[in-house]
Amino acid sequence: MAKRISYYDVAWDRRRAQGVVRLTFDDRSQTELRALSGEELGLICSLLRLEKPIAYDETEGTFSTDTSLLGD
């Protein structure tokens, strides 16, 4: 089930050329997306910055701006 993202943190390791995004959801649970390429990290950061609201489904590994998927 998709959960609405409240906020996020981003890190980039230049030596390994890998990124990490930590998502915090409305219920204060968290998940980390690790070993992201620069391209993937850039895309995810753009989505998080520009789209509101946005949700993430941990099971499917998908982001969505469709609030009907949140089950509110």
A tleap script that builds the chain and sets N, CA, C and O, in Angstrom:
source leaprc.protein.ff14SB
mol = sequence {
  NMET ALA LYS ARG ILE SER TYR TYR ASP VAL
  ALA TRP ASP ARG ARG ARG ALA GLN GLY VAL
  VAL ARG LEU THR PHE ASP ASP ARG SER GLN
  THR GLU LEU ARG ALA LEU SER GLY GLU GLU
  LEU GLY LEU ILE CYS SER LEU LEU ARG LEU
  GLU LYS PRO ILE ALA TYR ASP GLU THR GLU
  GLY THR PHE SER THR ASP THR SER LEU LEU
  GLY CASP
}
set mol.1.N position { 0.839 -1.183 0.000 }
set mol.1.CA position { 0.000 0.000 0.000 }
set mol.1.C position { 0.885 1.248 0.000 }
set mol.1.O position { 1.873 1.321 0.730 }
set mol.2.N position { 0.522 2.207 -0.813 }
set mol.2.CA position { 1.261 3.463 -0.906 }
set mol.2.C position { 1.039 4.295 0.347 }
set mol.2.O position { -0.063 4.344 0.895 }
set mol.3.N position { 2.122 4.957 0.795 }
set mol.3.CA position { 2.044 5.841 1.961 }
set mol.3.C position { 2.525 7.229 1.548 }
set mol.3.O position { 3.484 7.375 0.789 }
set mol.4.N position { 1.837 8.238 2.065 }
set mol.4.CA position { 2.181 9.620 1.748 }
set mol.4.C position { 3.510 9.991 2.417 }
set mol.4.O position { 3.732 9.704 3.593 }
set mol.5.N position { 4.382 10.633 1.640 }
set mol.5.CA position { 5.690 11.049 2.125 }
set mol.5.C position { 5.568 12.416 2.793 }
set mol.5.O position { 5.058 13.365 2.198 }
set mol.6.N position { 6.044 12.504 4.040 }
set mol.6.CA position { 6.041 13.780 4.769 }
set mol.6.C position { 7.292 14.585 4.465 }
set mol.6.O position { 7.221 15.777 4.167 }
set mol.7.N position { 8.440 13.920 4.544 }
set mol.7.CA position { 9.696 14.586 4.219 }
set mol.7.C position { 10.750 13.551 3.869 }
set mol.7.O position { 10.523 12.346 3.981 }
set mol.8.N position { 11.906 14.041 3.445 }
set mol.8.CA position { 12.945 13.137 2.958 }
set mol.8.C position { 14.326 13.726 3.217 }
set mol.8.O position { 14.474 14.933 3.404 }
set mol.9.N position { 15.330 12.861 3.226 }
set mol.9.CA position { 16.737 13.245 3.330 }
set mol.9.C position { 17.479 12.572 2.186 }
set mol.9.O position { 17.138 11.463 1.776 }
set mol.10.N position { 18.500 13.258 1.676 }
set mol.10.CA position { 19.262 12.763 0.528 }
set mol.10.C position { 20.749 12.795 0.845 }
set mol.10.O position { 21.234 13.730 1.483 }
set mol.11.N position { 21.477 11.767 0.396 }
set mol.11.CA position { 22.930 11.737 0.531 }
set mol.11.C position { 23.533 11.199 -0.757 }
set mol.11.O position { 22.940 10.356 -1.430 }
set mol.12.N position { 24.735 11.700 -1.096 }
set mol.12.CA position { 25.452 11.253 -2.287 }
set mol.12.C position { 26.887 10.953 -1.907 }
set mol.12.O position { 27.575 11.803 -1.342 }
set mol.13.N position { 27.341 9.746 -2.216 }
set mol.13.CA position { 28.720 9.327 -1.979 }
set mol.13.C position { 29.474 9.444 -3.308 }
set mol.13.O position { 29.280 8.628 -4.209 }
set mol.14.N position { 30.324 10.449 -3.423 }
set mol.14.CA position { 31.044 10.693 -4.679 }
set mol.14.C position { 32.007 9.562 -5.005 }
set mol.14.O position { 32.158 9.204 -6.174 }
set mol.15.N position { 32.650 9.000 -4.015 }
set mol.15.CA position { 33.627 7.932 -4.283 }
set mol.15.C position { 32.971 6.685 -4.856 }
set mol.15.O position { 33.509 6.053 -5.764 }
set mol.16.N position { 31.830 6.344 -4.330 }
set mol.16.CA position { 31.111 5.158 -4.817 }
set mol.16.C position { 30.145 5.484 -5.947 }
set mol.16.O position { 29.633 4.584 -6.613 }
set mol.17.N position { 29.900 6.756 -6.157 }
set mol.17.CA position { 28.922 7.221 -7.151 }
set mol.17.C position { 27.562 6.580 -6.909 }
set mol.17.O position { 26.928 6.044 -7.819 }
set mol.18.N position { 27.129 6.656 -5.630 }
set mol.18.CA position { 25.837 6.098 -5.240 }
set mol.18.C position { 25.121 7.066 -4.316 }
set mol.18.O position { 25.736 7.777 -3.520 }
set mol.19.N position { 23.807 7.070 -4.447 }
set mol.19.CA position { 22.987 7.928 -3.604 }
set mol.19.C position { 22.075 7.144 -2.697 }
set mol.19.O position { 21.813 5.960 -2.910 }
set mol.20.N position { 21.590 7.842 -1.662 }
set mol.20.CA position { 20.637 7.276 -0.712 }
set mol.20.C position { 19.540 8.308 -0.476 }
set mol.20.O position { 19.822 9.496 -0.324 }
set mol.21.N position { 18.301 7.858 -0.446 }
set mol.21.CA position { 17.175 8.708 -0.080 }
set mol.21.C position { 16.459 8.037 1.077 }
set mol.21.O position { 16.078 6.870 0.987 }
set mol.22.N position { 16.275 8.778 2.173 }
set mol.22.CA position { 15.488 8.279 3.306 }
set mol.22.C position { 14.141 8.986 3.273 }
set mol.22.O position { 14.071 10.212 3.356 }
set mol.23.N position { 13.078 8.209 3.151 }
set mol.23.CA position { 11.719 8.734 3.112 }
set mol.23.C position { 11.075 8.581 4.487 }
set mol.23.O position { 11.172 7.522 5.108 }
set mol.24.N position { 10.427 9.628 4.955 }
set mol.24.CA position { 9.652 9.562 6.190 }
set mol.24.C position { 8.199 9.799 5.811 }
set mol.24.O position { 7.869 10.768 5.128 }
set mol.25.N position { 7.342 8.901 6.264 }
set mol.25.CA position { 5.928 8.938 5.897 }
set mol.25.C position { 5.098 9.648 6.960 }
set mol.25.O position { 5.578 9.932 8.057 }
set mol.26.N position { 3.842 9.927 6.613 }
set mol.26.CA position { 2.926 10.596 7.546 }
set mol.26.C position { 2.816 9.868 8.879 }
set mol.26.O position { 2.637 10.511 9.913 }
set mol.27.N position { 2.917 8.537 8.878 }
set mol.27.CA position { 2.821 7.774 10.122 }
set mol.27.C position { 4.161 7.702 10.861 }
set mol.27.O position { 4.280 6.983 11.853 }
set mol.28.N position { 5.178 8.446 10.382 }
set mol.28.CA position { 6.536 8.554 10.935 }
set mol.28.C position { 7.394 7.309 10.738 }
set mol.28.O position { 8.504 7.238 11.266 }
set mol.29.N position { 6.902 6.335 9.993 }
set mol.29.CA position { 7.754 5.212 9.617 }
set mol.29.C position { 8.705 5.701 8.534 }
set mol.29.O position { 8.457 6.727 7.900 }
set mol.30.N position { 9.794 4.967 8.322 }
set mol.30.CA position { 10.797 5.367 7.346 }
set mol.30.C position { 11.224 4.190 6.489 }
set mol.30.O position { 11.071 3.030 6.873 }
set mol.31.N position { 11.760 4.510 5.329 }
set mol.31.CA position { 12.403 3.524 4.471 }
set mol.31.C position { 13.558 4.213 3.762 }
set mol.31.O position { 13.532 5.426 3.554 }
set mol.32.N position { 14.571 3.440 3.393 }
set mol.32.CA position { 15.714 3.981 2.679 }
set mol.32.C position { 15.843 3.340 1.307 }
set mol.32.O position { 15.718 2.124 1.161 }
set mol.33.N position { 16.090 4.158 0.325 }
set mol.33.CA position { 16.371 3.700 -1.032 }
set mol.33.C position { 17.874 3.856 -1.211 }
set mol.33.O position { 18.382 4.977 -1.228 }
set mol.34.N position { 18.595 2.738 -1.345 }
set mol.34.CA position { 20.061 2.750 -1.356 }
set mol.34.C position { 20.622 2.377 -2.724 }
set mol.34.O position { 19.926 1.835 -3.583 }
set mol.35.N position { 21.900 2.684 -2.893 }
set mol.35.CA position { 22.665 2.339 -4.104 }
set mol.35.C position { 22.004 2.891 -5.366 }
set mol.35.O position { 21.926 2.213 -6.391 }
set mol.36.N position { 21.533 4.129 -5.271 }
set mol.36.CA position { 20.896 4.770 -6.411 }
set mol.36.C position { 21.951 5.365 -7.331 }
set mol.36.O position { 22.945 5.921 -6.864 }
set mol.37.N position { 21.739 5.252 -8.624 }
set mol.37.CA position { 22.621 5.908 -9.591 }
set mol.37.C position { 22.357 7.411 -9.541 }
set mol.37.O position { 21.342 7.855 -9.004 }
set mol.38.N position { 23.269 8.179 -10.100 }
set mol.38.CA position { 23.076 9.623 -10.156 }
set mol.38.C position { 21.812 10.010 -10.901 }
set mol.38.O position { 21.100 10.930 -10.499 }
set mol.39.N position { 21.541 9.309 -11.977 }
set mol.39.CA position { 20.337 9.581 -12.769 }
set mol.39.C position { 19.061 9.294 -11.964 }
set mol.39.O position { 18.125 10.094 -11.952 }
set mol.40.N position { 19.044 8.141 -11.297 }
set mol.40.CA position { 17.874 7.779 -10.502 }
set mol.40.C position { 17.695 8.729 -9.321 }
set mol.40.O position { 16.574 9.135 -9.014 }
set mol.41.N position { 18.795 9.082 -8.659 }
set mol.41.CA position { 18.722 10.009 -7.542 }
set mol.41.C position { 18.172 11.361 -8.002 }
set mol.41.O position { 17.331 11.951 -7.324 }
set mol.42.N position { 18.640 11.848 -9.140 }
set mol.42.CA position { 18.153 13.119 -9.665 }
set mol.42.C position { 16.664 13.095 -9.974 }
set mol.42.O position { 15.943 14.046 -9.673 }
set mol.43.N position { 16.213 12.009 -10.572 }
set mol.43.CA position { 14.796 11.874 -10.894 }
set mol.43.C position { 13.939 11.840 -9.631 }
set mol.43.O position { 12.920 12.527 -9.545 }
set mol.44.N position { 14.355 11.044 -8.661 }
set mol.44.CA position { 13.597 10.935 -7.404 }
set mol.44.C position { 13.566 12.281 -6.684 }
set mol.44.O position { 12.519 12.687 -6.179 }
set mol.45.N position { 14.705 12.978 -6.631 }
set mol.45.CA position { 14.751 14.287 -5.974 }
set mol.45.C position { 13.836 15.283 -6.677 }
set mol.45.O position { 13.161 16.072 -6.016 }
set mol.46.N position { 13.803 15.258 -7.992 }
set mol.46.CA position { 12.906 16.144 -8.735 }
set mol.46.C position { 11.451 15.858 -8.400 }
set mol.46.O position { 10.672 16.784 -8.172 }
set mol.47.N position { 11.082 14.595 -8.369 }
set mol.47.CA position { 9.705 14.232 -8.005 }
set mol.47.C position { 9.361 14.731 -6.606 }
set mol.47.O position { 8.297 15.311 -6.390 }
set mol.48.N position { 10.261 14.503 -5.663 }
set mol.48.CA position { 9.999 14.884 -4.275 }
set mol.48.C position { 9.907 16.399 -4.116 }
set mol.48.O position { 9.105 16.886 -3.319 }
set mol.49.N position { 10.702 17.137 -4.849 }
set mol.49.CA position { 10.698 18.596 -4.755 }
set mol.49.C position { 9.487 19.223 -5.435 }
set mol.49.O position { 8.908 20.183 -4.927 }
set mol.50.N position { 9.110 18.676 -6.585 }
set mol.50.CA position { 8.135 19.354 -7.428 }
set mol.50.C position { 6.700 18.867 -7.283 }
set mol.50.O position { 5.769 19.611 -7.593 }
set mol.51.N position { 6.505 17.672 -6.833 }
set mol.51.CA position { 5.154 17.098 -6.780 }
set mol.51.C position { 4.656 17.004 -5.344 }
set mol.51.O position { 5.360 16.500 -4.469 }
set mol.52.N position { 3.453 17.485 -5.104 }
set mol.52.CA position { 2.818 17.379 -3.792 }
set mol.52.C position { 1.346 17.080 -3.995 }
set mol.52.O position { 0.746 17.725 -4.855 }
set mol.53.N position { 0.725 16.186 -3.300 }
set mol.53.CA position { 1.374 15.194 -2.444 }
set mol.53.C position { 2.009 14.099 -3.292 }
set mol.53.O position { 1.692 13.938 -4.471 }
set mol.54.N position { 2.903 13.359 -2.671 }
set mol.54.CA position { 3.526 12.226 -3.351 }
set mol.54.C position { 3.582 11.056 -2.379 }
set mol.54.O position { 3.797 11.233 -1.180 }
set mol.55.N position { 3.384 9.867 -2.916 }
set mol.55.CA position { 3.355 8.656 -2.093 }
set mol.55.C position { 4.349 7.648 -2.650 }
set mol.55.O position { 4.725 7.701 -3.821 }
set mol.56.N position { 4.770 6.723 -1.780 }
set mol.56.CA position { 5.682 5.655 -2.178 }
set mol.56.C position { 5.123 4.336 -1.699 }
set mol.56.O position { 4.686 4.215 -0.554 }
set mol.57.N position { 5.137 3.344 -2.575 }
set mol.57.CA position { 4.693 1.995 -2.247 }
set mol.57.C position { 5.942 1.121 -2.101 }
set mol.57.O position { 6.599 0.802 -3.092 }
set mol.58.N position { 6.265 0.737 -0.864 }
set mol.58.CA position { 7.469 -0.057 -0.607 }
set mol.58.C position { 7.426 -1.423 -1.282 }
set mol.58.O position { 8.450 -1.908 -1.763 }
set mol.59.N position { 6.265 -2.038 -1.322 }
set mol.59.CA position { 6.132 -3.370 -1.915 }
set mol.59.C position { 6.405 -3.342 -3.411 }
set mol.59.O position { 7.113 -4.199 -3.940 }
set mol.60.N position { 5.837 -2.351 -4.086 }
set mol.60.CA position { 5.977 -2.238 -5.534 }
set mol.60.C position { 7.204 -1.431 -5.958 }
set mol.60.O position { 7.666 -1.542 -7.094 }
set mol.61.N position { 7.732 -0.609 -5.028 }
set mol.61.CA position { 8.860 0.249 -5.370 }
set mol.61.C position { 8.475 1.382 -6.297 }
set mol.61.O position { 9.258 1.782 -7.157 }
set mol.62.N position { 7.252 1.906 -6.122 }
set mol.62.CA position { 6.747 2.933 -7.026 }
set mol.62.C position { 6.374 4.219 -6.290 }
set mol.62.O position { 5.938 4.193 -5.139 }
set mol.63.N position { 6.557 5.346 -6.983 }
set mol.63.CA position { 6.113 6.650 -6.515 }
set mol.63.C position { 4.833 6.993 -7.249 }
set mol.63.O position { 4.624 6.551 -8.379 }
set mol.64.N position { 3.960 7.792 -6.603 }
set mol.64.CA position { 2.722 8.186 -7.251 }
set mol.64.C position { 2.282 9.561 -6.747 }
set mol.64.O position { 2.476 9.902 -5.580 }
set mol.65.N position { 1.695 10.331 -7.639 }
set mol.65.CA position { 1.064 11.601 -7.260 }
set mol.65.C position { -0.457 11.457 -7.259 }
set mol.65.O position { -1.180 12.428 -7.036 }
set mol.66.N position { -0.934 10.243 -7.508 }
set mol.66.CA position { -2.368 9.964 -7.550 }
set mol.66.C position { -2.870 9.707 -6.141 }
set mol.66.O position { -2.662 8.621 -5.600 }
set mol.67.N position { -3.531 10.691 -5.536 }
set mol.67.CA position { -3.979 10.557 -4.146 }
set mol.67.C position { -5.050 9.497 -3.959 }
set mol.67.O position { -5.275 9.054 -2.833 }
set mol.68.N position { -5.714 9.078 -5.020 }
set mol.68.CA position { -6.723 8.019 -4.882 }
set mol.68.C position { -6.076 6.685 -4.510 }
set mol.68.O position { -6.760 5.781 -4.029 }
set mol.69.N position { -4.774 6.555 -4.727 }
set mol.69.CA position { -4.060 5.327 -4.388 }
set mol.69.C position { -3.708 5.240 -2.916 }
set mol.69.O position { -3.240 4.202 -2.448 }
set mol.70.N position { -3.929 6.327 -2.178 }
set mol.70.CA position { -3.534 6.355 -0.766 }
set mol.70.C position { -4.572 5.734 0.153 }
set mol.70.O position { -4.265 5.456 1.313 }
set mol.71.N position { -5.752 5.512 -0.308 }
set mol.71.CA position { -6.770 4.909 0.535 }
set mol.71.C position { -7.307 5.850 1.594 }
set mol.71.O position { -7.802 5.399 2.627 }
set mol.72.N position { -7.216 7.170 1.352 }
set mol.72.CA position { -7.745 8.160 2.314 }
set mol.72.C position { -9.244 8.237 2.238 }
set mol.72.O position { -9.861 9.012 2.970 }
savepdb mol mol.pdb
quit
